[in-house]
Amino acid sequence: MARTALIQRKTAETDIELELNLDGSGQAQVKTGVGFLDHMLELLAKHAAMDLRVSARGDLHVDQHHTVEDTGICLGQALRQALGDKAGIRRYGHFTLPMEETLVTVAVDLSGRYALVFNAPLPAPKIGAFDSELLEDFWQALAANCLCNLHVMLHYGRNSHHIAEAVFKAAARALRMAVESDPRMAGVPSTKGSLLG
């Protein structure tokens, strides 16, 4: 059974179409109008071994916030949809990733319940034209719409680009682990019998 999703979301602020294949090969076609976000989503797809296509048009004449946050919403919805009832998956994933002088750990539980702990402050307010505070907003939107527990920990780091990139790569690797098939797990990996919330 294909673990795929197609999300279309249109508001007065953004118009987004996002397609996801959990069992892909890391291919990405991403165009959001926010160059740094495109770069991060390409990294995410590659390191999660998921195929991702994103086409987003947003009110960038206002700022980047709506486009970044709404893309996170759509990706979270796509992950939730593609996972279905979550039977046979590992459910949990974690990864500690070095990026030059930076070290980041991300842990995820595809529990059907939302929680975010984001402890990865970026020292610079901007990464190029990208507003650094939007990094947390993206992951908050994703976790809330995927209905997962997501914990992000910056152990140390100096360069904001490296920190943001390490967060995306570590999250990708953690998600890759969590969505993988577990040959020893028959059914849903929960004593409650459901991970749907």
Secondary structure as the mmCIF struct_conf table of DSSP 4:
data_model
#
loop_
_struct_conf.conf_type_id
_struct_conf.id
_struct_conf.beg_label_comp_id
_struct_conf.beg_label_asym_id
_struct_conf.beg_label_seq_id
_struct_conf.end_label_comp_id
_struct_conf.end_label_asym_id
_struct_conf.end_label_seq_id
STRN STRN1 THR A 4 LYS A 10
BEND BEND1 ALA A 12 GLU A 13
STRN STRN2 THR A 14 ASN A 21
TURN_TY1_P TURN_TY1_P1 LEU A 22 ASP A 23
BEND BEND2 GLY A 24 GLY A 24
BEND BEND3 GLY A 26 GLY A 26
STRN STRN3 ALA A 28 LYS A 31
BEND BEND4 GLY A 33 GLY A 33
HELX_RH_AL_P HELX_RH_AL_P1 GLY A 35 ALA A 48
TURN_TY1_P TURN_TY1_P2 ALA A 49 ALA A 49
STRN STRN4 ASP A 51 GLY A 58
TURN_TY1_P TURN_TY1_P3 LEU A 60 VAL A 62
BEND BEND5 GLN A 64 GLN A 64
HELX_RH_AL_P HELX_RH_AL_P2 HIS A 65 LEU A 83
TURN_TY1_P TURN_TY1_P4 GLY A 84 ASP A 85
TURN_TY1_P TURN_TY1_P5 ALA A 87 GLY A 88
STRN STRN5 ILE A 89 ILE A 89
STRN STRN6 TYR A 92 MET A 99
TURN_TY1_P TURN_TY1_P6 GLU A 100 GLU A 101
STRN STRN7 THR A 102 ASP A 109
BEND BEND6 GLY A 112 ARG A 113
STRN STRN8 ALA A 115 ASN A 119
BEND BEND7 PRO A 123 PRO A 125
STRN STRN9 LYS A 126 ILE A 127
TURN_TY1_P TURN_TY1_P7 GLY A 128 ALA A 129
STRN STRN10 PHE A 130 ASP A 131
TURN_TY1_P TURN_TY1_P8 SER A 132 GLU A 133
HELX_RH_AL_P HELX_RH_AL_P3 LEU A 134 CYS A 146
TURN_TY1_P TURN_TY1_P9 LEU A 147 LEU A 147
STRN STRN11 ASN A 149 TYR A 156
BEND BEND8 ARG A 158 ARG A 158
HELX_RH_AL_P HELX_RH_AL_P4 SER A 160 VAL A 179
BEND BEND9 GLU A 180 GLU A 180
STRN STRN12 SER A 181 SER A 181
TURN_TY1_P TURN_TY1_P10 PRO A 183 ARG A 184
BEND BEND10 GLY A 187 GLY A 187
BEND BEND11 PRO A 189 SER A 190
TURN_TY1_P TURN_TY1_P11 THR A 191 LYS A 192
BEND BEND12 GLY A 193 GLY A 193
#
